Amino acid sequence: MRDDLVERGERLYKEKLKDELEPEHTGRYVAIEPESGKYFLDDTGTGALAAAHREMPNHLFYLMRVGYQTADALGGYASRIR
């Protein structure tokens, strides 16, 4: 079911939302409810999901960052102490 959610969310974004949201909202987060096509934008992923759950509490959402391949990235640095 989760793979299906990802597939439907990505398809909806590519086919309908990408042209509408990019480039004006690039960098913001979008929570997409694939069944209805409703979406919720915010500057944070938490904010987008919170808005989505307030309006549609019993639904699952696909979260992504507008204009990016992934919602977040992991990165950092470390130094080795001997």
PDB file of N, CA, C and O in Angstrom:
ATOM      1  N   MET A   1       0.828  -1.199   0.000  1.00  0.00           N
ATOM      2  CA  MET A   1       0.000   0.000   0.000  1.00  0.00           C
ATOM      3  C   MET A   1       0.870   1.261   0.000  1.00  0.00           C
ATOM      4  O   MET A   1       0.559   2.223  -0.702  1.00  0.00           O
ATOM      5  N   ARG A   2       1.947   1.266   0.774  1.00  0.00           N
ATOM      6  CA  ARG A   2       2.802   2.446   0.835  1.00  0.00           C
ATOM      7  C   ARG A   2       3.498   2.693  -0.495  1.00  0.00           C
ATOM      8  O   ARG A   2       3.646   3.840  -0.915  1.00  0.00           O
ATOM      9  N   ASP A   3       3.934   1.604  -1.171  1.00  0.00           N
ATOM     10  CA  ASP A   3       4.545   1.770  -2.488  1.00  0.00           C
ATOM     11  C   ASP A   3       3.548   2.384  -3.455  1.00  0.00           C
ATOM     12  O   ASP A   3       3.904   3.222  -4.283  1.00  0.00           O
ATOM     13  N   ASP A   4       2.292   1.957  -3.341  1.00  0.00           N
ATOM     14  CA  ASP A   4       1.241   2.509  -4.191  1.00  0.00           C
ATOM     15  C   ASP A   4       1.032   3.990  -3.882  1.00  0.00           C
ATOM     16  O   ASP A   4       0.814   4.784  -4.798  1.00  0.00           O
ATOM     17  N   LEU A   5       1.093   4.366  -2.630  1.00  0.00           N
ATOM     18  CA  LEU A   5       0.945   5.770  -2.223  1.00  0.00           C
ATOM     19  C   LEU A   5       2.055   6.610  -2.849  1.00  0.00           C
ATOM     20  O   LEU A   5       1.799   7.695  -3.371  1.00  0.00           O
ATOM     21  N   VAL A   6       3.273   6.113  -2.796  1.00  0.00           N
ATOM     22  CA  VAL A   6       4.413   6.827  -3.379  1.00  0.00           C
ATOM     23  C   VAL A   6       4.231   6.958  -4.890  1.00  0.00           C
ATOM     24  O   VAL A   6       4.399   8.040  -5.453  1.00  0.00           O
ATOM     25  N   GLU A   7       3.892   5.863  -5.527  1.00  0.00           N
ATOM     26  CA  GLU A   7       3.700   5.879  -6.974  1.00  0.00           C
ATOM     27  C   GLU A   7       2.602   6.865  -7.389  1.00  0.00           C
ATOM     28  O   GLU A   7       2.791   7.649  -8.319  1.00  0.00           O
ATOM     29  N   ARG A   8       1.467   6.826  -6.707  1.00  0.00           N
ATOM     30  CA  ARG A   8       0.356   7.728  -7.050  1.00  0.00           C
ATOM     31  C   ARG A   8       0.706   9.180  -6.749  1.00  0.00           C
ATOM     32  O   ARG A   8       0.364  10.072  -7.525  1.00  0.00           O
ATOM     33  N   GLY A   9       1.391   9.428  -5.623  1.00  0.00           N
ATOM     34  CA  GLY A   9       1.794  10.789  -5.270  1.00  0.00           C
ATOM     35  C   GLY A   9       2.769  11.370  -6.279  1.00  0.00           C
ATOM     36  O   GLY A   9       2.628  12.519  -6.698  1.00  0.00           O
ATOM     37  N   GLU A  10       3.761  10.575  -6.671  1.00  0.00           N
ATOM     38  CA  GLU A  10       4.730  11.035  -7.653  1.00  0.00           C
ATOM     39  C   GLU A  10       4.075  11.287  -9.011  1.00  0.00           C
ATOM     40  O   GLU A  10       4.379  12.273  -9.682  1.00  0.00           O
ATOM     41  N   ARG A  11       3.185  10.395  -9.405  1.00  0.00           N
ATOM     42  CA  ARG A  11       2.506  10.557 -10.705  1.00  0.00           C
ATOM     43  C   ARG A  11       1.659  11.822 -10.716  1.00  0.00           C
ATOM     44  O   ARG A  11       1.691  12.581 -11.684  1.00  0.00           O
ATOM     45  N   LEU A  12       0.901  12.054  -9.646  1.00  0.00           N
ATOM     46  CA  LEU A  12       0.054  13.244  -9.564  1.00  0.00           C
ATOM     47  C   LEU A  12       0.908  14.514  -9.616  1.00  0.00           C
ATOM     48  O   LEU A  12       0.554  15.483 -10.289  1.00  0.00           O
ATOM     49  N   TYR A  13       2.027  14.498  -8.904  1.00  0.00           N
ATOM     50  CA  TYR A  13       2.902  15.663  -8.927  1.00  0.00           C
ATOM     51  C   TYR A  13       3.418  15.925 -10.346  1.00  0.00           C
ATOM     52  O   TYR A  13       3.328  17.044 -10.851  1.00  0.00           O
ATOM     53  N   LYS A  14       3.954  14.887 -10.976  1.00  0.00           N
ATOM     54  CA  LYS A  14       4.546  15.048 -12.310  1.00  0.00           C
ATOM     55  C   LYS A  14       3.512  15.464 -13.354  1.00  0.00           C
ATOM     56  O   LYS A  14       3.784  16.316 -14.200  1.00  0.00           O
ATOM     57  N   GLU A  15       2.321  14.855 -13.290  1.00  0.00           N
ATOM     58  CA  GLU A  15       1.324  15.096 -14.333  1.00  0.00           C
ATOM     59  C   GLU A  15       0.495  16.356 -14.126  1.00  0.00           C
ATOM     60  O   GLU A  15       0.052  16.960 -15.104  1.00  0.00           O
ATOM     61  N   LYS A  16       0.273  16.769 -12.881  1.00  0.00           N
ATOM     62  CA  LYS A  16      -0.640  17.891 -12.647  1.00  0.00           C
ATOM     63  C   LYS A  16      -0.069  19.044 -11.829  1.00  0.00           C
ATOM     64  O   LYS A  16      -0.384  20.203 -12.096  1.00  0.00           O
ATOM     65  N   LEU A  17       0.762  18.744 -10.841  1.00  0.00           N
ATOM     66  CA  LEU A  17       1.163  19.795  -9.907  1.00  0.00           C
ATOM     67  C   LEU A  17       2.493  20.457 -10.245  1.00  0.00           C
ATOM     68  O   LEU A  17       2.702  21.622  -9.904  1.00  0.00           O
ATOM     69  N   LYS A  18       3.381  19.746 -10.899  1.00  0.00           N
ATOM     70  CA  LYS A  18       4.718  20.274 -11.165  1.00  0.00           C
ATOM     71  C   LYS A  18       4.670  21.631 -11.869  1.00  0.00           C
ATOM     72  O   LYS A  18       5.294  22.589 -11.413  1.00  0.00           O
ATOM     73  N   ASP A  19       3.943  21.714 -12.962  1.00  0.00           N
ATOM     74  CA  ASP A  19       3.868  22.971 -13.706  1.00  0.00           C
ATOM     75  C   ASP A  19       3.185  24.071 -12.906  1.00  0.00           C
ATOM     76  O   ASP A  19       3.494  25.250 -13.078  1.00  0.00           O
ATOM     77  N   GLU A  20       2.266  23.694 -12.042  1.00  0.00           N
ATOM     78  CA  GLU A  20       1.548  24.675 -11.224  1.00  0.00           C
ATOM     79  C   GLU A  20       2.416  25.205 -10.077  1.00  0.00           C
ATOM     80  O   GLU A  20       2.341  26.386  -9.741  1.00  0.00           O
ATOM     81  N   LEU A  21       3.237  24.340  -9.477  1.00  0.00           N
ATOM     82  CA  LEU A  21       3.987  24.722  -8.284  1.00  0.00           C
ATOM     83  C   LEU A  21       5.404  25.234  -8.553  1.00  0.00           C
ATOM     84  O   LEU A  21       5.921  26.065  -7.806  1.00  0.00           O
ATOM     85  N   GLU A  22       6.027  24.736  -9.619  1.00  0.00           N
ATOM     86  CA  GLU A  22       7.386  25.182  -9.930  1.00  0.00           C
ATOM     87  C   GLU A  22       7.335  26.348 -10.902  1.00  0.00           C
ATOM     88  O   GLU A  22       6.443  26.332 -11.750  1.00  0.00           O
ATOM     89  N   PRO A  23       8.173  27.332 -10.873  1.00  0.00           N
ATOM     90  CA  PRO A  23       9.234  27.558  -9.907  1.00  0.00           C
ATOM     91  C   PRO A  23       8.814  28.430  -8.724  1.00  0.00           C
ATOM     92  O   PRO A  23       9.615  28.658  -7.817  1.00  0.00           O
ATOM     93  N   GLU A  24       7.585  28.914  -8.718  1.00  0.00           N
ATOM     94  CA  GLU A  24       7.161  29.846  -7.667  1.00  0.00           C
ATOM     95  C   GLU A  24       7.319  29.282  -6.256  1.00  0.00           C
ATOM     96  O   GLU A  24       7.643  30.027  -5.331  1.00  0.00           O
ATOM     97  N   HIS A  25       7.099  27.993  -6.076  1.00  0.00           N
ATOM     98  CA  HIS A  25       7.141  27.388  -4.741  1.00  0.00           C
ATOM     99  C   HIS A  25       8.327  26.449  -4.550  1.00  0.00           C
ATOM    100  O   HIS A  25       8.325  25.643  -3.619  1.00  0.00           O
ATOM    101  N   THR A  26       9.334  26.536  -5.405  1.00  0.00           N
ATOM    102  CA  THR A  26      10.500  25.671  -5.286  1.00  0.00           C
ATOM    103  C   THR A  26      11.123  25.813  -3.897  1.00  0.00           C
ATOM    104  O   THR A  26      11.338  26.921  -3.404  1.00  0.00           O
ATOM    105  N   GLY A  27      11.405  24.672  -3.284  1.00  0.00           N
ATOM    106  CA  GLY A  27      11.994  24.649  -1.949  1.00  0.00           C
ATOM    107  C   GLY A  27      10.976  24.459  -0.838  1.00  0.00           C
ATOM    108  O   GLY A  27      11.337  24.070   0.272  1.00  0.00           O
ATOM    109  N   ARG A  28       9.712  24.726  -1.120  1.00  0.00           N
ATOM    110  CA  ARG A  28       8.665  24.506  -0.119  1.00  0.00           C
ATOM    111  C   ARG A  28       8.275  23.028  -0.132  1.00  0.00           C
ATOM    112  O   ARG A  28       8.652  22.292  -1.044  1.00  0.00           O
ATOM    113  N   TYR A  29       7.530  22.602   0.865  1.00  0.00           N
ATOM    114  CA  TYR A  29       7.094  21.214   0.966  1.00  0.00           C
ATOM    115  C   TYR A  29       5.626  21.107   0.582  1.00  0.00           C
ATOM    116  O   TYR A  29       4.827  22.003   0.853  1.00  0.00           O
ATOM    117  N   VAL A  30       5.290  19.988  -0.055  1.00  0.00           N
ATOM    118  CA  VAL A  30       3.910  19.744  -0.442  1.00  0.00           C
ATOM    119  C   VAL A  30       3.506  18.360   0.053  1.00  0.00           C
ATOM    120  O   VAL A  30       4.207  17.375  -0.179  1.00  0.00           O
ATOM    121  N   ALA A  31       2.376  18.301   0.732  1.00  0.00           N
ATOM    122  CA  ALA A  31       1.770  17.043   1.157  1.00  0.00           C
ATOM    123  C   ALA A  31       0.598  16.795   0.210  1.00  0.00           C
ATOM    124  O   ALA A  31      -0.329  17.601   0.127  1.00  0.00           O
ATOM    125  N   ILE A  32       0.651  15.677  -0.496  1.00  0.00           N
ATOM    126  CA  ILE A  32      -0.344  15.371  -1.526  1.00  0.00           C
ATOM    127  C   ILE A  32      -1.206  14.207  -1.089  1.00  0.00           C
ATOM    128  O   ILE A  32      -0.690  13.172  -0.666  1.00  0.00           O
ATOM    129  N   GLU A  33      -2.523  14.368  -1.189  1.00  0.00           N
ATOM    130  CA  GLU A  33      -3.465  13.275  -0.953  1.00  0.00           C
ATOM    131  C   GLU A  33      -3.853  12.773  -2.345  1.00  0.00           C
ATOM    132  O   GLU A  33      -4.647  13.417  -3.032  1.00  0.00           O
ATOM    133  N   PRO A  34      -3.301  11.628  -2.770  1.00  0.00           N
ATOM    134  CA  PRO A  34      -3.453  11.190  -4.160  1.00  0.00           C
ATOM    135  C   PRO A  34      -4.884  10.887  -4.619  1.00  0.00           C
ATOM    136  O   PRO A  34      -5.194  11.072  -5.795  1.00  0.00           O
ATOM    137  N   GLU A  35      -5.746  10.435  -3.735  1.00  0.00           N
ATOM    138  CA  GLU A  35      -7.114  10.093  -4.140  1.00  0.00           C
ATOM    139  C   GLU A  35      -7.896  11.319  -4.596  1.00  0.00           C
ATOM    140  O   GLU A  35      -8.568  11.287  -5.628  1.00  0.00           O
ATOM    141  N   SER A  36      -7.806  12.389  -3.830  1.00  0.00           N
ATOM    142  CA  SER A  36      -8.582  13.598  -4.130  1.00  0.00           C
ATOM    143  C   SER A  36      -7.796  14.596  -4.986  1.00  0.00           C
ATOM    144  O   SER A  36      -8.382  15.437  -5.668  1.00  0.00           O
ATOM    145  N   GLY A  37      -6.463  14.493  -4.941  1.00  0.00           N
ATOM    146  CA  GLY A  37      -5.639  15.474  -5.639  1.00  0.00           C
ATOM    147  C   GLY A  37      -5.398  16.727  -4.822  1.00  0.00           C
ATOM    148  O   GLY A  37      -4.745  17.656  -5.298  1.00  0.00           O
ATOM    149  N   LYS A  38      -5.918  16.773  -3.593  1.00  0.00           N
ATOM    150  CA  LYS A  38      -5.689  17.945  -2.734  1.00  0.00           C
ATOM    151  C   LYS A  38      -4.241  17.961  -2.284  1.00  0.00           C
ATOM    152  O   LYS A  38      -3.618  16.918  -2.090  1.00  0.00           O
ATOM    153  N   TYR A  39      -3.724  19.162  -2.124  1.00  0.00           N
ATOM    154  CA  TYR A  39      -2.357  19.285  -1.650  1.00  0.00           C
ATOM    155  C   TYR A  39      -2.244  20.461  -0.691  1.00  0.00           C
ATOM    156  O   TYR A  39      -3.070  21.374  -0.701  1.00  0.00           O
ATOM    157  N   PHE A  40      -1.206  20.420   0.137  1.00  0.00           N
ATOM    158  CA  PHE A  40      -1.008  21.403   1.189  1.00  0.00           C
ATOM    159  C   PHE A  40       0.456  21.834   1.164  1.00  0.00           C
ATOM    160  O   PHE A  40       1.353  20.996   1.254  1.00  0.00           O
ATOM    161  N   LEU A  41       0.696  23.125   1.044  1.00  0.00           N
ATOM    162  CA  LEU A  41       2.046  23.686   0.967  1.00  0.00           C
ATOM    163  C   LEU A  41       2.448  24.329   2.283  1.00  0.00           C
ATOM    164  O   LEU A  41       1.624  24.903   2.995  1.00  0.00           O
ATOM    165  N   ASP A  42       3.744  24.220   2.589  1.00  0.00           N
ATOM    166  CA  ASP A  42       4.283  24.928   3.751  1.00  0.00           C
ATOM    167  C   ASP A  42       5.795  25.029   3.569  1.00  0.00           C
ATOM    168  O   ASP A  42       6.372  24.358   2.713  1.00  0.00           O
ATOM    169  N   ASP A  43       6.420  25.861   4.370  1.00  0.00           N
ATOM    170  CA  ASP A  43       7.873  26.006   4.307  1.00  0.00           C
ATOM    171  C   ASP A  43       8.595  24.828   4.945  1.00  0.00           C
ATOM    172  O   ASP A  43       9.792  24.647   4.726  1.00  0.00           O
ATOM    173  N   THR A  44       7.880  24.023   5.735  1.00  0.00           N
ATOM    174  CA  THR A  44       8.470  22.833   6.347  1.00  0.00           C
ATOM    175  C   THR A  44       7.605  21.616   6.037  1.00  0.00           C
ATOM    176  O   THR A  44       6.409  21.740   5.774  1.00  0.00           O
ATOM    177  N   GLY A  45       8.222  20.449   6.072  1.00  0.00           N
ATOM    178  CA  GLY A  45       7.466  19.220   5.874  1.00  0.00           C
ATOM    179  C   GLY A  45       6.457  19.006   6.981  1.00  0.00           C
ATOM    180  O   GLY A  45       5.338  18.557   6.734  1.00  0.00           O
ATOM    181  N   THR A  46       6.853  19.327   8.200  1.00  0.00           N
ATOM    182  CA  THR A  46       5.950  19.189   9.342  1.00  0.00           C
ATOM    183  C   THR A  46       4.733  20.079   9.177  1.00  0.00           C
ATOM    184  O   THR A  46       3.610  19.658   9.458  1.00  0.00           O
ATOM    185  N   GLY A  47       4.943  21.295   8.728  1.00  0.00           N
ATOM    186  CA  GLY A  47       3.834  22.232   8.529  1.00  0.00           C
ATOM    187  C   GLY A  47       2.869  21.770   7.459  1.00  0.00           C
ATOM    188  O   GLY A  47       1.654  21.877   7.624  1.00  0.00           O
ATOM    189  N   ALA A  48       3.410  21.251   6.351  1.00  0.00           N
ATOM    190  CA  ALA A  48       2.554  20.761   5.261  1.00  0.00           C
ATOM    191  C   ALA A  48       1.727  19.563   5.732  1.00  0.00           C
ATOM    192  O   ALA A  48       0.533  19.476   5.442  1.00  0.00           O
ATOM    193  N   LEU A  49       2.364  18.640   6.456  1.00  0.00           N
ATOM    194  CA  LEU A  49       1.632  17.466   6.948  1.00  0.00           C
ATOM    195  C   LEU A  49       0.619  17.836   8.028  1.00  0.00           C
ATOM    196  O   LEU A  49      -0.466  17.258   8.079  1.00  0.00           O
ATOM    197  N   ALA A  50       0.957  18.782   8.883  1.00  0.00           N
ATOM    198  CA  ALA A  50       0.019  19.210   9.924  1.00  0.00           C
ATOM    199  C   ALA A  50      -1.231  19.819   9.299  1.00  0.00           C
ATOM    200  O   ALA A  50      -2.347  19.522   9.725  1.00  0.00           O
ATOM    201  N   ALA A  51      -1.051  20.667   8.296  1.00  0.00           N
ATOM    202  CA  ALA A  51      -2.199  21.275   7.612  1.00  0.00           C
ATOM    203  C   ALA A  51      -3.037  20.205   6.928  1.00  0.00           C
ATOM    204  O   ALA A  51      -4.267  20.250   6.968  1.00  0.00           O
ATOM    205  N   ALA A  52      -2.374  19.249   6.305  1.00  0.00           N
ATOM    206  CA  ALA A  52      -3.088  18.167   5.623  1.00  0.00           C
ATOM    207  C   ALA A  52      -3.896  17.336   6.606  1.00  0.00           C
ATOM    208  O   ALA A  52      -5.059  17.027   6.348  1.00  0.00           O
ATOM    209  N   HIS A  53      -3.290  16.971   7.731  1.00  0.00           N
ATOM    210  CA  HIS A  53      -3.990  16.145   8.720  1.00  0.00           C
ATOM    211  C   HIS A  53      -5.118  16.895   9.420  1.00  0.00           C
ATOM    212  O   HIS A  53      -6.100  16.281   9.836  1.00  0.00           O
ATOM    213  N   ARG A  54      -4.991  18.207   9.555  1.00  0.00           N
ATOM    214  CA  ARG A  54      -6.096  18.980  10.147  1.00  0.00           C
ATOM    215  C   ARG A  54      -7.328  18.913   9.255  1.00  0.00           C
ATOM    216  O   ARG A  54      -8.446  18.758   9.744  1.00  0.00           O
ATOM    217  N   GLU A  55      -7.124  19.030   7.951  1.00  0.00           N
ATOM    218  CA  GLU A  55      -8.258  19.039   7.028  1.00  0.00           C
ATOM    219  C   GLU A  55      -8.744  17.638   6.655  1.00  0.00           C
ATOM    220  O   GLU A  55      -9.931  17.428   6.406  1.00  0.00           O
ATOM    221  N   MET A  56      -7.817  16.691   6.619  1.00  0.00           N
ATOM    222  CA  MET A  56      -8.157  15.327   6.183  1.00  0.00           C
ATOM    223  C   MET A  56      -7.514  14.323   7.157  1.00  0.00           C
ATOM    224  O   MET A  56      -6.562  13.636   6.787  1.00  0.00           O
ATOM    225  N   PRO A  57      -8.016  14.233   8.378  1.00  0.00           N
ATOM    226  CA  PRO A  57      -7.337  13.471   9.429  1.00  0.00           C
ATOM    227  C   PRO A  57      -7.209  11.967   9.186  1.00  0.00           C
ATOM    228  O   PRO A  57      -6.316  11.342   9.758  1.00  0.00           O
ATOM    229  N   ASN A  58      -8.038  11.383   8.387  1.00  0.00           N
ATOM    230  CA  ASN A  58      -7.999   9.930   8.200  1.00  0.00           C
ATOM    231  C   ASN A  58      -7.373   9.515   6.875  1.00  0.00           C
ATOM    232  O   ASN A  58      -7.651   8.426   6.373  1.00  0.00           O
ATOM    233  N   HIS A  59      -6.540  10.360   6.313  1.00  0.00           N
ATOM    234  CA  HIS A  59      -5.933  10.081   5.011  1.00  0.00           C
ATOM    235  C   HIS A  59      -4.426   9.979   5.131  1.00  0.00           C
ATOM    236  O   HIS A  59      -3.831  10.465   6.092  1.00  0.00           O
ATOM    237  N   LEU A  60      -3.810   9.334   4.131  1.00  0.00           N
ATOM    238  CA  LEU A  60      -2.362   9.258   4.025  1.00  0.00           C
ATOM    239  C   LEU A  60      -1.904  10.252   2.968  1.00  0.00           C
ATOM    240  O   LEU A  60      -2.625  10.536   2.011  1.00  0.00           O
ATOM    241  N   PHE A  61      -0.695  10.778   3.154  1.00  0.00           N
ATOM    242  CA  PHE A  61      -0.180  11.808   2.262  1.00  0.00           C
ATOM    243  C   PHE A  61       1.212  11.457   1.768  1.00  0.00           C
ATOM    244  O   PHE A  61       2.001  10.815   2.462  1.00  0.00           O
ATOM    245  N   TYR A  62       1.487  11.894   0.559  1.00  0.00           N
ATOM    246  CA  TYR A  62       2.816  11.786  -0.017  1.00  0.00           C
ATOM    247  C   TYR A  62       3.478  13.142   0.172  1.00  0.00           C
ATOM    248  O   TYR A  62       2.945  14.160  -0.270  1.00  0.00           O
ATOM    249  N   LEU A  63       4.637  13.164   0.825  1.00  0.00           N
ATOM    250  CA  LEU A  63       5.336  14.415   1.110  1.00  0.00           C
ATOM    251  C   LEU A  63       6.553  14.531   0.206  1.00  0.00           C
ATOM    252  O   LEU A  63       7.327  13.587   0.051  1.00  0.00           O
ATOM    253  N   MET A  64       6.703  15.704  -0.384  1.00  0.00           N
ATOM    254  CA  MET A  64       7.893  15.961  -1.183  1.00  0.00           C
ATOM    255  C   MET A  64       8.245  17.438  -1.122  1.00  0.00           C
ATOM    256  O   MET A  64       7.452  18.274  -0.691  1.00  0.00           O
ATOM    257  N   ARG A  65       9.448  17.728  -1.565  1.00  0.00           N
ATOM    258  CA  ARG A  65       9.906  19.109  -1.626  1.00  0.00           C
ATOM    259  C   ARG A  65       9.802  19.571  -3.072  1.00  0.00           C
ATOM    260  O   ARG A  65      10.348  18.931  -3.971  1.00  0.00           O
ATOM    261  N   VAL A  66       9.120  20.652  -3.295  1.00  0.00           N
ATOM    262  CA  VAL A  66       8.868  21.159  -4.646  1.00  0.00           C
ATOM    263  C   VAL A  66      10.201  21.481  -5.330  1.00  0.00           C
ATOM    264  O   VAL A  66      11.027  22.231  -4.808  1.00  0.00           O
ATOM    265  N   GLY A  67      10.380  20.887  -6.518  1.00  0.00           N
ATOM    266  CA  GLY A  67      11.573  21.146  -7.310  1.00  0.00           C
ATOM    267  C   GLY A  67      12.763  20.274  -6.967  1.00  0.00           C
ATOM    268  O   GLY A  67      13.844  20.473  -7.522  1.00  0.00           O
ATOM    269  N   TYR A  68      12.596  19.305  -6.062  1.00  0.00           N
ATOM    270  CA  TYR A  68      13.692  18.432  -5.649  1.00  0.00           C
ATOM    271  C   TYR A  68      13.300  16.972  -5.862  1.00  0.00           C
ATOM    272  O   TYR A  68      12.116  16.640  -5.917  1.00  0.00           O
ATOM    273  N   GLN A  69      14.298  16.109  -5.981  1.00  0.00           N
ATOM    274  CA  GLN A  69      14.047  14.681  -6.140  1.00  0.00           C
ATOM    275  C   GLN A  69      13.595  14.036  -4.834  1.00  0.00           C
ATOM    276  O   GLN A  69      12.843  13.061  -4.856  1.00  0.00           O
ATOM    277  N   THR A  70      14.041  14.566  -3.704  1.00  0.00           N
ATOM    278  CA  THR A  70      13.692  14.011  -2.397  1.00  0.00           C
ATOM    279  C   THR A  70      13.218  15.135  -1.482  1.00  0.00           C
ATOM    280  O   THR A  70      13.462  16.312  -1.748  1.00  0.00           O
ATOM    281  N   ALA A  71      12.541  14.761  -0.409  1.00  0.00           N
ATOM    282  CA  ALA A  71      12.049  15.767   0.531  1.00  0.00           C
ATOM    283  C   ALA A  71      13.192  16.360   1.347  1.00  0.00           C
ATOM    284  O   ALA A  71      13.205  17.564   1.604  1.00  0.00           O
ATOM    285  N   ASP A  72      14.147  15.536   1.755  1.00  0.00           N
ATOM    286  CA  ASP A  72      15.261  15.994   2.575  1.00  0.00           C
ATOM    287  C   ASP A  72      16.533  15.291   2.153  1.00  0.00           C
ATOM    288  O   ASP A  72      16.499  14.294   1.433  1.00  0.00           O
ATOM    289  N   ALA A  73      17.641  15.816   2.604  1.00  0.00           N
ATOM    290  CA  ALA A  73      18.941  15.206   2.344  1.00  0.00           C
ATOM    291  C   ALA A  73      19.687  15.032   3.660  1.00  0.00           C
ATOM    292  O   ALA A  73      19.522  15.820   4.592  1.00  0.00           O
ATOM    293  N   LEU A  74      20.491  14.016   3.722  1.00  0.00           N
ATOM    294  CA  LEU A  74      21.340  13.799   4.884  1.00  0.00           C
ATOM    295  C   LEU A  74      22.740  14.247   4.506  1.00  0.00           C
ATOM    296  O   LEU A  74      23.214  13.982   3.401  1.00  0.00           O
ATOM    297  N   GLY A  75      23.378  14.909   5.408  1.00  0.00           N
ATOM    298  CA  GLY A  75      24.731  15.362   5.122  1.00  0.00           C
ATOM    299  C   GLY A  75      25.406  15.799   6.396  1.00  0.00           C
ATOM    300  O   GLY A  75      24.781  15.858   7.456  1.00  0.00           O
ATOM    301  N   GLY A  76      26.652  16.096   6.295  1.00  0.00           N
ATOM    302  CA  GLY A  76      27.357  16.556   7.472  1.00  0.00           C
ATOM    303  C   GLY A  76      28.841  16.363   7.296  1.00  0.00           C
ATOM    304  O   GLY A  76      29.323  16.089   6.197  1.00  0.00           O
ATOM    305  N   TYR A  77      29.549  16.507   8.370  1.00  0.00           N
ATOM    306  CA  TYR A  77      30.987  16.335   8.327  1.00  0.00           C
ATOM    307  C   TYR A  77      31.427  15.780   9.672  1.00  0.00           C
ATOM    308  O   TYR A  77      30.696  15.837  10.661  1.00  0.00           O
ATOM    309  N   ALA A  78      32.609  15.255   9.681  1.00  0.00           N
ATOM    310  CA  ALA A  78      33.175  14.725  10.920  1.00  0.00           C
ATOM    311  C   ALA A  78      34.689  14.891  10.848  1.00  0.00           C
ATOM    312  O   ALA A  78      35.274  14.949   9.766  1.00  0.00           O
ATOM    313  N   SER A  79      35.287  14.962  11.985  1.00  0.00           N
ATOM    314  CA  SER A  79      36.740  14.985  12.026  1.00  0.00           C
ATOM    315  C   SER A  79      37.185  13.792  12.861  1.00  0.00           C
ATOM    316  O   SER A  79      36.520  13.385  13.814  1.00  0.00           O
ATOM    317  N   ARG A  80      38.289  13.267  12.485  1.00  0.00           N
ATOM    318  CA  ARG A  80      38.811  12.094  13.188  1.00  0.00           C
ATOM    319  C   ARG A  80      39.834  12.548  14.203  1.00  0.00           C
ATOM    320  O   ARG A  80      40.774  13.272  13.874  1.00  0.00           O
ATOM    321  N   ILE A  81      39.651  12.130  15.407  1.00  0.00           N
ATOM    322  CA  ILE A  81      40.573  12.502  16.481  1.00  0.00           C
ATOM    323  C   ILE A  81      41.416  11.271  16.813  1.00  0.00           C
ATOM    324  O   ILE A  81      40.877  10.189  17.043  1.00  0.00           O
ATOM    325  N   ARG A  82      42.721  11.437  16.837  1.00  0.00           N
ATOM    326  CA  ARG A  82      43.618  10.311  17.177  1.00  0.00           C
ATOM    327  C   ARG A  82      44.292  10.559  18.490  1.00  0.00           C
ATOM    328  O   ARG A  82      45.080   9.731  18.946  1.00  0.00           O
TER     329      ARG A  82
END
